[in-house]
Amino acid sequence: MAEFEPILKILDEIIDDRTVPKNIRGAAESSKTNLSNNGESMELRISTAINILDEIINDPNMPLYARTKIWNVVSALEQKRRELG
């Protein structure tokens, strides 16, 4: 799990921020849970988390700072996926 520590920290910030809409916090929670699921391959966990976040990235109710954090998480996950490949 240490490889995802900075990513999980950012997701926790989004989850704990009550100014972020519930559906966006829920997507962050789902991504975090998925990344923590050791029963699947690392590549599958990363791809699923990226897909979950991609679905909400254009939500018009998302605060700009939360969108920036999500973009940072997606970029970090894509980098991890490239490192695996």
C-alpha atoms as an extended CHARMM CRD file, in Angstrom:
* protein
*
        85  EXT
         1         1  MET       CA              0.0000000000        0.0000000000        0.0000000000  PROA      1               0.0000000000
         2         2  ALA       CA              2.9510000000        2.3400000000        0.4490000000  PROA      2               0.0000000000
         3         3  GLU       CA              3.1090000000        2.8440000000       -3.3080000000  PROA      3               0.0000000000
         4         4  PHE       CA             -0.3120000000        4.5280000000       -3.1730000000  PROA      4               0.0000000000
         5         5  GLU       CA              0.2230000000        6.5240000000        0.0410000000  PROA      5               0.0000000000
         6         6  PRO       CA              0.3750000000       10.0370000000       -1.5460000000  PROA      6               0.0000000000
         7         7  ILE       CA             -2.6180000000        9.2170000000       -3.7530000000  PROA      7               0.0000000000
         8         8  LEU       CA             -4.6540000000        7.8890000000       -0.8340000000  PROA      8               0.0000000000
         9         9  LYS       CA             -3.8270000000       11.0200000000        1.1660000000  PROA      9               0.0000000000
        10        10  ILE       CA             -5.2850000000       13.2600000000       -1.5580000000  PROA      10              0.0000000000
        11        11  LEU       CA             -8.3650000000       11.0410000000       -1.8380000000  PROA      11              0.0000000000
        12        12  ASP       CA             -8.7960000000       11.2900000000        1.9440000000  PROA      12              0.0000000000
        13        13  GLU       CA             -8.6940000000       15.0830000000        1.6890000000  PROA      13              0.0000000000
        14        14  ILE       CA            -11.5400000000       14.9720000000       -0.8350000000  PROA      14              0.0000000000
        15        15  ILE       CA            -13.5230000000       12.4170000000        1.1990000000  PROA      15              0.0000000000
        16        16  ASP       CA            -13.2220000000       14.4880000000        4.3820000000  PROA      16              0.0000000000
        17        17  ASP       CA            -14.1010000000       17.8260000000        2.7140000000  PROA      17              0.0000000000
        18        18  ARG       CA            -17.7810000000       18.5160000000        3.4160000000  PROA      18              0.0000000000
        19        19  THR       CA            -17.8530000000       21.3150000000        0.7960000000  PROA      19              0.0000000000
        20        20  VAL       CA            -17.3970000000       18.6770000000       -1.9180000000  PROA      20              0.0000000000
        21        21  PRO       CA            -20.7020000000       17.1500000000       -3.1260000000  PROA      21              0.0000000000
        22        22  LYS       CA            -21.5590000000       13.7210000000       -1.7530000000  PROA      22              0.0000000000
        23        23  ASN       CA            -21.3990000000       11.9490000000       -5.1310000000  PROA      23              0.0000000000
        24        24  ILE       CA            -17.8430000000       13.1810000000       -5.6900000000  PROA      24              0.0000000000
        25        25  ARG       CA            -16.7730000000       12.1690000000       -2.1820000000  PROA      25              0.0000000000
        26        26  GLY       CA            -18.3740000000        8.7770000000       -2.8620000000  PROA      26              0.0000000000
        27        27  ALA       CA            -16.3730000000        8.3420000000       -6.0650000000  PROA      27              0.0000000000
        28        28  ALA       CA            -13.1790000000        9.2240000000       -4.1850000000  PROA      28              0.0000000000
        29        29  GLU       CA            -14.1050000000        6.6610000000       -1.5080000000  PROA      29              0.0000000000
        30        30  SER       CA            -14.7860000000        4.0090000000       -4.1780000000  PROA      30              0.0000000000
        31        31  SER       CA            -11.4300000000        4.7130000000       -5.8170000000  PROA      31              0.0000000000
        32        32  LYS       CA             -9.6500000000        4.4740000000       -2.4820000000  PROA      32              0.0000000000
        33        33  THR       CA            -11.3800000000        1.1950000000       -1.6290000000  PROA      33              0.0000000000
        34        34  ASN       CA            -10.5580000000       -0.2000000000       -5.0470000000  PROA      34              0.0000000000
        35        35  LEU       CA             -6.8800000000        0.7050000000       -4.7320000000  PROA      35              0.0000000000
        36        36  SER       CA             -6.7900000000       -1.0380000000       -1.3470000000  PROA      36              0.0000000000
        37        37  ASN       CA             -8.3030000000       -4.2650000000       -2.7340000000  PROA      37              0.0000000000
        38        38  ASN       CA             -5.3780000000       -6.6860000000       -2.6940000000  PROA      38              0.0000000000
        39        39  GLY       CA             -7.4170000000       -9.4210000000       -4.3880000000  PROA      39              0.0000000000
        40        40  GLU       CA             -6.9440000000       -7.9160000000       -7.8460000000  PROA      40              0.0000000000
        41        41  SER       CA             -3.8770000000       -7.1600000000       -9.9320000000  PROA      41              0.0000000000
        42        42  MET       CA             -2.2670000000       -3.7650000000       -9.4820000000  PROA      42              0.0000000000
        43        43  GLU       CA             -2.9970000000       -2.7940000000      -13.0870000000  PROA      43              0.0000000000
        44        44  LEU       CA             -6.6940000000       -3.6510000000      -12.7270000000  PROA      44              0.0000000000
        45        45  ARG       CA             -6.9720000000       -1.6970000000       -9.4560000000  PROA      45              0.0000000000
        46        46  ILE       CA             -5.3330000000        1.3610000000      -11.0290000000  PROA      46              0.0000000000
        47        47  SER       CA             -7.4570000000        1.2010000000      -14.1930000000  PROA      47              0.0000000000
        48        48  THR       CA            -10.6830000000        0.8290000000      -12.2180000000  PROA      48              0.0000000000
        49        49  ALA       CA             -9.8090000000        3.7690000000       -9.9600000000  PROA      49              0.0000000000
        50        50  ILE       CA             -9.0310000000        5.9370000000      -13.0040000000  PROA      50              0.0000000000
        51        51  ASN       CA            -12.3600000000        4.9920000000      -14.5990000000  PROA      51              0.0000000000
        52        52  ILE       CA            -14.2930000000        5.8510000000      -11.4250000000  PROA      52              0.0000000000
        53        53  LEU       CA            -12.6370000000        9.2710000000      -11.2220000000  PROA      53              0.0000000000
        54        54  ASP       CA            -13.0200000000        9.9240000000      -14.9670000000  PROA      54              0.0000000000
        55        55  GLU       CA            -16.7880000000        9.4870000000      -14.6160000000  PROA      55              0.0000000000
        56        56  ILE       CA            -17.0790000000       12.3960000000      -12.1710000000  PROA      56              0.0000000000
        57        57  ILE       CA            -14.3110000000       14.7050000000      -13.4000000000  PROA      57              0.0000000000
        58        58  ASN       CA            -16.7120000000       16.8740000000      -15.4350000000  PROA      58              0.0000000000
        59        59  ASP       CA            -19.4030000000       17.1580000000      -12.7590000000  PROA      59              0.0000000000
        60        60  PRO       CA            -20.5280000000       20.8130000000      -12.9020000000  PROA      60              0.0000000000
        61        61  ASN       CA            -21.0390000000       20.8770000000       -9.1190000000  PROA      61              0.0000000000
        62        62  MET       CA            -17.4400000000       20.0070000000       -8.3610000000  PROA      62              0.0000000000
        63        63  PRO       CA            -15.3900000000       22.8190000000       -6.8090000000  PROA      63              0.0000000000
        64        64  LEU       CA            -12.3620000000       23.7420000000       -8.9150000000  PROA      64              0.0000000000
        65        65  TYR       CA             -9.8760000000       22.8470000000       -6.1730000000  PROA      65              0.0000000000
        66        66  ALA       CA            -11.4050000000       19.3550000000       -5.8990000000  PROA      66              0.0000000000
        67        67  ARG       CA            -11.2160000000       18.9170000000       -9.6760000000  PROA      67              0.0000000000
        68        68  THR       CA             -7.5330000000       19.8520000000       -9.5630000000  PROA      68              0.0000000000
        69        69  LYS       CA             -6.9130000000       17.2800000000       -6.8230000000  PROA      69              0.0000000000
        70        70  ILE       CA             -8.6900000000       14.6090000000       -8.8450000000  PROA      70              0.0000000000
        71        71  TRP       CA             -6.6570000000       15.4670000000      -11.9460000000  PROA      71              0.0000000000
        72        72  ASN       CA             -3.5120000000       15.1090000000       -9.8300000000  PROA      72              0.0000000000
        73        73  VAL       CA             -4.6710000000       11.7040000000       -8.5760000000  PROA      73              0.0000000000
        74        74  VAL       CA             -5.5050000000       10.5150000000      -12.1030000000  PROA      74              0.0000000000
        75        75  SER       CA             -2.1180000000       11.7170000000      -13.3780000000  PROA      75              0.0000000000
        76        76  ALA       CA             -0.3110000000        9.9120000000      -10.5570000000  PROA      76              0.0000000000
        77        77  LEU       CA             -2.2910000000        6.7260000000      -11.2050000000  PROA      77              0.0000000000
        78        78  GLU       CA             -1.5460000000        6.8880000000      -14.9310000000  PROA      78              0.0000000000
        79        79  GLN       CA              2.1550000000        7.2590000000      -14.1050000000  PROA      79              0.0000000000
        80        80  LYS       CA              1.9990000000        4.1820000000      -11.8370000000  PROA      80              0.0000000000
        81        81  ARG       CA              0.2760000000        2.2570000000      -14.6270000000  PROA      81              0.0000000000
        82        82  ARG       CA              3.0260000000        3.2480000000      -17.0930000000  PROA      82              0.0000000000
        83        83  GLU       CA              5.6680000000        2.0930000000      -14.6050000000  PROA      83              0.0000000000
        84        84  LEU       CA              4.0040000000       -1.3340000000      -14.4810000000  PROA      84              0.0000000000
        85        85  GLY       CA              3.9000000000       -1.7000000000      -18.2470000000  PROA      85              0.0000000000
